[in-house]
Each structure stands twice: as structure tokens, then as C-alpha cells.
């Protein structure tokens, strides 16, 4: 497990995160301690409260109002192929119980704890959208995990969503 750079929040800005929210807004970051300009788009980070308490692992994008997205509240889980594979298996299990045919939205971003990722399934075809810098950085790992879990005949990358422009990806 690699050591992640800290992204420190201002005093009392952890309340939303502790309440279950998974986004960090740029105005909540203590930019004196952790200047956003020092991070690369999509860089993995540890989100830390003003008092030093660990809040979650995520990734950062200084070019977006939503400057960080949490992928895990457990320090030992970072966004890697293993975690992606695990989350895909959970999403697949839920959808298989809900739908008679394999035609559905397999992954819906934050709802499946994979912020910035949307995967639509049409039988053996997957349509994948990488909507954030953090997902764009690990897209090869996402595709490998999809191949492992779903074994599709084809994966179509659809990277024309408006969110990509807001993330500085267009």
C-alpha cells in the first residue's frame, strides 16, 4: 500500500464528511497547509480533518469545485484494481438480483463507491464513462477489472459527458 499525500480540511469542515457525504469542496480545504496547486489531477490523497483525524481515502482535482472525492473511509483501502474489482462484484450482485436480463446501469458513480465512473451494460457490451480526473488516471485498471468481473465482448468508452469539461478533461 502506497503512502498517500494528505489533503487537510479547515476547522469544522469535516461535518459533512462525517455525516456521510463523499465530496470535498475546494473552499473546505486548508490551502495554507495543503495548497491545491501542489496536487496533480486525479492524485490519490488521504482526507484529514483539521484535528488530524483520518476521514477517508480519495482523489483530488484542483481544477474542480469538487476538489476531492472519497472512495473509502477505511485507511487500508485505496483506489486500486483490487478495490475496483470488489466494488464491481458488489454492484453486479445487486443488479443480478434486480434485473431479469443483463441490461442496466452496472455502476453509478458515488452510489457504488466508484465516484466518477458510470458503466452501462447491454448484454455483452459495456459502455464506460470516466467522468473525473481520478477515474481517468486509473482507467486501465478499471477496464482490467471489468474484463475480469464481466468478461464483455466489447467495451465502448464514451467520454463526451459535460462533467469531463468541468473536471478539465476536455
Secondary structure, 3 states (H helix, E strand, C coil): CCCCEEEEECCCCCHHHHCCCCEEEHHHECCCCCCHHHCCCCEEEEEECCCCCEEEEEEECCCCCEEEEEEECCCCCCCCHHHHHHHHHHHHHHHHHHCCCCEEEEEEHHHHCCCCEEEEEECCEEEEEECCHHHHHCHHHHHHHHHHHCCCCEEEECCCCHHHHHCCCC
